Structure formats: structure tokens, C-alpha cells
Amino acid sequence: MADKSKWIVIDIGSATTKVGIVGEGSPRFEIETEAKLAHAMLKPGCVVSEGFIQPFIRRLVTEKIHLGIDRCHIMITTNTGSRLSLHDAVRSALPTSTIINTHAAALACSGFHTGLVIDIGHQETRSIPIFEGTVLEHSSKFCNLSSDSVKTQFTSRYQTLNDTTEEAAYDFLIKGGRVNKKNAEELIEAPQSASKVVKIPLSYPFEVLFDGSEPSADSMTLQRMVVETIEGVDLVQRRPIASNIVIMGGVANTPGMTERIAEEVSLLGTLPSSLDVVFSKNPFRPSYRPVIGGMAMRSVPLMM
């Protein structure tokens, strides 16, 4: 009989896939999601094929962890919102796998069953309230603020035509940028060419998330999403949800992001002063929270 003692948790993102083994303290590895799968996840209206999923998962397990796929339990984080096709493809391709909700797993990473998850993705941001382990889809919000918004803001102003590609400029921003407090004026030297640099405001590209200037987002901001989501849940649920707010997604890894969202929510001043809004200061990178949360959920069966 096969020894299926290992539980492997896989978080398939549109940019990278994170893999962890239950019982270990951190994700085992992170790799780029295969191009055809990532394209299917990002393209509006495109259906993720089970033919993409099974070979990808099989290669992760056999080549990176050196196990047969039939010799371990597979847990995959996904959700039934904008990635419905991914959820269905996983269920069809790997019917014996365990599927856990991405946002519930991110919340579990901070030790919570109730709270609000802000998922800043490549093409959209989702604000997902969760109450006692149940995702409140009817109160969730979506908007077109995203890491792509930040990328466009940066490259449109500072990309040189011949010396810096769009991808190189954005890679520099993500590795060297920081989200400052509102109206901060710290500068950073960005490479313009091999021999020149240009000084730019450190937080400038990220302001699009807070100032309502993204044309496709209908003047929405991250702070408004937080407030409107909290206001949209039942009165009895507001306090516990507001007291545990978790940020996830690649651009959320940028230093200062959580603090800036908290500052902007406070400056709006629309929530009652008696409502304590608390942003989690979980030590794990925001982009790792779903996979680590999945590992924790399996370690503590009552969280499943």
C-alpha cells in the first residue's frame, strides 16, 4: 500500500506557484506558473483546462519533491470567485485532492477564522469578508486596482524608450520600492540606462491604489474597498471582521503597504470610532500566506 503520509499544499497564482509540505515551517519552494496556465488564469473569459492542471501538478510533485503523485495527499488553494474555472479544473483533474479556499487559508495563516482579506492581484483587487470560516461572497467586492495598475503608472512615466524595458523597470520597482506614508517625499534612484539614473518619488507608482486615478476602477481606492466591505456585512459581523484584516498578493509584499492602507482607512473617518480596525502584522510574506495557511489548516484539523 502506498504511504500517503505527506500532505503537500499548492497555491497556484497567476505569476508564481508556492508549494509547502505540512509539518515544515515555511514553503518548500516558489516557481513561475507555467505560461499557458498563467495565461488561461489571467485572460478574461478563458477557461482553465484540466489538461493544464494535471501535468503541472505532477511535475511539481515528481521533479521538485521527488514523490509519485499517488504517494501523497494534495491540497490546492483556489476559490469560487474570479477563478471558478481553476476550481473546476482542479476538481476534474485531481478528484482525490483536497481543495481549500485561498482567502480562508490566508486568514488561517494569521490564526483567524473571521476577518477581511484584501487580495491585490495582477489584474484586480478582491476584498473578501470571512465569518467563522465561511466566505461571505455576497459581501465581497472587486475592482480593477492591481499590480498592473502600479506597473503602468511606473513605466508610463519613467520607462526610457531604448534603455529600460517595461519588465526591467517593474522588476526594479518591486525589489526597490516602498509604500510611504501619505505625502512623503523620499526619492529613489532608478536606473535609466547603463550610465544614468533618474530620481523619482519612492511611493509615486503606488499612489494609484489610493488616489482614485485608475481609469478602469471607477474612482475606487483600496481604503474605500476596505470600508465599504466592512459596512456591507451584517451589523453583528462587523466588529470581528474589522478586527482581523489580512493583506495578500504579490504587490502586497512591498514594504509599507499594510501600514499605508491602515493610514488611509483611518483618514477616511467614515467608520465608527468604536469599531477597532486592526491590520494583521503576520511575519510571513503576504504572497506566502495562502500556502502557509493551508499548511496550518491541515496541521490543525478543526480548521478544515
C-alpha positions as CSV (number, residue, x, y, z in Angstrom):
1,M,0.0,0.0,0.0
2,A,1.3,3.5,-0.9
3,D,2.5,5.6,2.1
4,K,0.4,8.7,1.7
5,S,1.8,10.4,4.9
6,K,2.9,13.6,3.2
7,W,0.5,16.4,2.7
8,I,1.6,18.8,0.0
9,V,-0.1,22.3,-0.2
10,I,0.0,24.0,-3.6
11,D,-1.1,27.7,-4.2
12,I,-1.3,28.3,-7.9
13,G,-1.0,32.0,-8.6
14,S,-1.1,33.7,-12.0
15,A,2.5,34.7,-11.6
16,T,4.1,32.1,-9.3
17,T,3.1,28.9,-7.6
18,K,4.0,28.3,-4.0
19,V,4.4,24.8,-2.6
20,G,4.7,23.7,1.0
21,I,4.8,20.4,3.0
22,V,2.7,20.1,6.1
23,G,4.9,19.9,9.1
24,E,7.6,22.2,7.7
25,G,7.9,25.8,8.9
26,S,7.8,27.6,5.6
27,P,7.0,27.0,1.9
28,R,9.4,24.5,0.3
29,F,9.8,26.4,-3.0
30,E,8.2,29.0,-5.3
31,I,8.4,28.8,-9.1
32,E,6.9,30.6,-12.0
33,T,3.5,29.3,-13.0
34,E,3.7,27.7,-16.5
35,A,3.0,30.2,-19.2
36,K,-0.1,28.5,-20.7
37,L,-1.7,28.0,-17.3
38,A,-0.9,31.6,-16.2
39,H,-2.3,32.9,-19.5
40,A,-5.5,31.0,-19.0
41,M,-5.9,32.3,-15.5
42,L,-5.4,35.9,-16.5
43,K,-7.3,36.2,-19.8
44,P,-10.9,37.3,-19.2
45,G,-13.4,34.6,-20.1
46,C,-10.7,32.0,-20.7
47,V,-11.4,28.5,-19.2
48,V,-8.6,26.8,-17.3
49,S,-8.3,23.3,-18.8
50,E,-7.8,20.2,-16.6
51,G,-5.2,19.3,-19.2
52,F,-3.1,22.2,-18.0
53,I,-3.5,21.4,-14.3
54,Q,-2.6,17.7,-14.0
55,P,0.7,17.7,-15.9
56,F,1.8,20.9,-14.0
57,I,1.0,19.4,-10.6
58,R,2.6,16.1,-11.5
59,R,5.8,17.8,-12.5
60,L,5.9,19.8,-9.2
61,V,5.5,16.7,-7.1
62,T,7.7,14.3,-9.0
63,E,10.5,16.7,-10.1
64,K,10.7,19.1,-7.1
65,I,9.6,16.9,-4.2
66,H,10.6,13.6,-5.7
67,L,7.4,11.7,-4.9
68,G,4.9,9.9,-7.0
69,I,1.7,11.9,-7.2
70,D,-0.1,8.8,-5.9
71,R,2.2,8.7,-2.8
72,C,1.0,11.9,-1.1
73,H,-2.1,13.9,-0.4
74,I,-2.5,17.1,-2.4
75,M,-4.2,20.2,-1.1
76,I,-4.7,23.0,-3.6
77,T,-5.8,26.6,-2.7
78,T,-8.4,28.1,-5.0
79,N,-11.6,30.0,-4.7
80,T,-15.0,30.0,-6.4
81,G,-14.9,33.7,-7.4
82,S,-13.0,35.0,-10.3
83,R,-11.1,31.7,-10.7
84,L,-14.1,29.4,-11.0
85,S,-12.6,27.7,-14.0
86,L,-9.4,26.9,-12.0
87,H,-11.5,25.5,-9.2
88,D,-13.5,23.3,-11.6
89,A,-10.3,22.2,-13.5
90,V,-8.6,21.1,-10.2
91,R,-11.7,19.2,-9.1
92,S,-11.8,17.4,-12.5
93,A,-8.1,16.8,-13.0
94,L,-7.4,15.7,-9.4
95,P,-10.6,14.4,-7.9
96,T,-8.9,12.9,-4.8
97,S,-7.2,16.2,-3.9
98,T,-8.4,18.5,-1.1
99,I,-9.4,22.0,-2.2
100,I,-9.3,24.8,0.3
101,N,-10.3,28.4,-0.2
102,T,-7.4,30.7,-0.9
103,H,-8.7,33.6,1.2
104,A,-9.7,31.4,4.1
105,A,-6.2,29.9,4.0
106,A,-4.6,33.4,4.0
107,L,-6.7,34.3,7.1
108,A,-5.7,31.0,8.8
109,C,-2.1,31.9,8.3
110,S,-2.7,34.6,11.0
111,G,-4.6,32.2,13.2
112,F,-8.1,33.6,12.4
113,H,-11.4,32.1,11.2
114,T,-13.0,35.5,10.9
115,G,-11.7,38.6,9.2
116,L,-11.2,40.5,6.0
117,V,-8.8,39.5,3.3
118,I,-7.6,42.1,0.8
119,D,-6.1,40.3,-2.2
120,I,-4.2,42.6,-4.5
121,G,-3.7,40.6,-7.7
122,H,-2.3,41.1,-11.1
123,Q,-5.5,42.3,-12.7
124,E,-7.9,43.0,-9.9
125,T,-8.2,43.5,-6.2
126,R,-10.7,41.5,-4.2
127,S,-12.0,42.4,-0.7
128,I,-13.3,39.1,0.9
129,P,-15.0,39.1,4.3
130,I,-14.9,35.7,6.1
131,F,-17.1,34.9,9.2
132,E,-16.4,31.9,11.3
133,G,-14.7,30.1,8.3
134,T,-17.4,30.9,5.8
135,V,-16.5,33.2,2.9
136,L,-19.2,35.9,2.5
137,E,-19.2,36.0,-1.3
138,H,-22.3,38.2,-1.4
139,S,-20.5,40.9,0.5
140,S,-17.2,40.6,-1.4
141,K,-16.0,43.5,-3.6
142,F,-13.9,43.6,-6.8
143,C,-12.2,46.4,-8.6
144,N,-9.5,46.9,-11.3
145,L,-6.9,48.2,-9.0
146,S,-4.0,45.8,-9.2
147,S,-0.2,45.3,-9.5
148,D,-0.8,46.0,-13.2
149,S,-2.0,49.5,-12.2
150,V,1.2,50.1,-10.4
151,K,3.3,48.8,-13.2
152,T,1.5,51.0,-15.8
153,Q,1.9,54.1,-13.5
154,F,5.6,53.5,-13.1
155,T,6.6,52.5,-16.6
156,S,4.5,55.1,-18.4
157,R,6.4,57.9,-16.6
158,Y,9.9,56.6,-16.1
159,Q,10.5,53.9,-18.7
160,T,13.1,55.1,-21.3
161,L,12.4,54.1,-24.9
162,N,15.7,52.4,-25.6
163,D,17.5,51.6,-22.3
164,T,14.9,50.1,-19.9
165,T,12.3,47.6,-20.8
166,E,8.9,47.6,-19.1
167,E,9.6,44.4,-17.3
168,A,13.0,45.5,-16.1
169,A,11.6,48.8,-14.8
170,Y,8.8,47.0,-12.9
171,D,11.2,44.4,-11.5
172,F,13.3,47.2,-10.1
173,L,10.3,48.9,-8.6
174,I,9.1,45.7,-6.8
175,K,12.5,45.0,-5.5
176,G,13.5,48.5,-4.5
177,G,10.2,50.3,-3.9
178,R,8.4,51.1,-0.7
179,V,5.0,52.5,0.1
180,N,5.5,55.6,2.2
181,K,3.1,57.5,4.4
182,K,0.7,59.8,2.6
183,N,2.5,62.8,1.0
184,A,6.0,61.5,1.9
185,E,8.7,62.9,-0.5
186,E,11.5,60.4,-0.2
187,L,13.3,59.9,-3.5
188,I,14.9,56.8,-5.0
189,E,17.4,56.5,-7.9
190,A,16.0,54.4,-10.7
191,P,18.3,53.0,-13.5
192,Q,17.6,55.0,-16.7
193,S,20.5,53.5,-18.7
194,A,23.9,52.0,-18.0
195,S,25.4,55.4,-17.2
196,K,22.4,57.4,-16.0
197,V,19.9,57.3,-13.2
198,V,16.7,59.3,-12.6
199,K,15.5,60.3,-9.2
200,I,11.8,59.5,-8.6
201,P,9.4,59.7,-5.6
202,L,9.7,56.4,-3.8
203,S,5.9,55.9,-3.4
204,Y,4.7,57.5,-6.6
205,P,3.7,54.4,-8.6
206,F,1.7,53.0,-5.6
207,E,-0.4,56.2,-5.2
208,V,-2.7,54.9,-8.0
209,L,-4.0,52.4,-5.4
210,F,-5.0,55.2,-3.0
211,D,-5.9,58.3,-5.1
212,G,-8.7,57.1,-7.3
213,S,-6.9,57.9,-10.5
214,E,-7.1,54.4,-12.1
215,P,-9.5,55.0,-15.1
216,S,-10.8,51.4,-15.2
217,A,-11.5,51.3,-11.4
218,D,-14.3,53.9,-11.4
219,S,-12.5,56.1,-8.8
220,M,-12.3,53.2,-6.3
221,T,-9.4,53.1,-3.8
222,L,-8.1,50.4,-1.5
223,Q,-9.2,52.2,1.5
224,R,-12.8,52.6,0.2
225,M,-12.9,48.9,-0.6
226,V,-12.0,48.1,3.0
227,V,-14.6,50.4,4.4
228,E,-17.4,49.5,2.0
229,T,-16.8,45.8,2.6
230,I,-17.0,46.2,6.4
231,E,-20.1,48.3,6.0
232,G,-21.7,45.7,3.7
233,V,-21.7,42.8,6.2
234,D,-24.3,42.3,8.9
235,L,-24.0,44.5,11.9
236,V,-23.2,41.7,14.2
237,Q,-20.3,40.6,11.9
238,R,-18.6,44.0,11.5
239,R,-16.6,44.2,14.7
240,P,-14.9,40.7,14.4
241,I,-14.3,41.1,10.7
242,A,-12.8,44.6,11.1
243,S,-10.5,43.4,13.9
244,N,-8.6,40.9,11.6
245,I,-7.6,42.4,8.2
246,V,-5.1,40.4,6.2
247,I,-3.3,41.7,3.0
248,M,-2.1,39.2,0.4
249,G,-0.9,39.3,-3.2
250,G,2.5,40.0,-4.8
251,V,2.4,43.8,-4.7
252,A,1.4,43.5,-1.0
253,N,5.0,42.3,-0.4
254,T,6.1,45.9,-0.9
255,P,7.3,47.3,2.5
256,G,4.9,49.8,4.0
257,M,1.8,48.6,2.1
258,T,-0.2,47.3,5.1
259,E,0.7,50.5,7.1
260,R,-0.4,52.8,4.3
261,I,-3.7,51.1,3.8
262,A,-4.4,51.3,7.5
263,E,-3.5,55.0,7.5
264,E,-5.8,55.7,4.6
265,V,-8.7,53.9,6.2
266,S,-8.2,55.9,9.3
267,L,-8.0,59.2,7.3
268,L,-11.4,58.4,5.6
269,G,-13.0,58.6,9.0
270,T,-16.2,57.0,7.9
271,L,-16.2,54.0,10.2
272,P,-17.5,54.5,13.8
273,S,-14.7,55.3,16.2
274,S,-15.9,52.4,18.4
275,L,-15.1,50.0,15.6
276,D,-11.5,48.8,16.1
277,V,-9.9,48.3,12.6
278,V,-6.8,46.1,13.0
279,F,-4.5,45.0,10.2
280,S,-2.6,41.8,10.9
281,K,1.2,42.1,11.2
282,N,1.8,38.5,10.3
283,P,5.6,37.9,9.8
284,F,5.1,35.9,6.6
285,R,5.3,37.5,3.2
286,P,1.8,38.4,2.0
287,S,2.2,36.3,-1.1
288,Y,3.0,33.2,1.0
289,R,0.0,33.4,3.3
290,P,-2.3,31.1,1.4
291,V,0.1,28.2,1.2
292,I,1.3,28.7,4.8
293,G,-2.3,28.9,6.0
294,G,-3.1,25.7,4.1
295,M,-0.3,24.0,5.9
296,A,-1.7,25.3,9.2
297,M,-5.2,24.2,8.4
298,R,-4.1,20.6,7.8
299,S,-1.9,20.7,11.0
300,V,-5.0,21.7,13.0
301,P,-7.8,19.6,11.6
302,L,-10.5,21.6,13.3
303,M,-9.6,24.5,10.9
304,M,-10.5,22.4,7.8
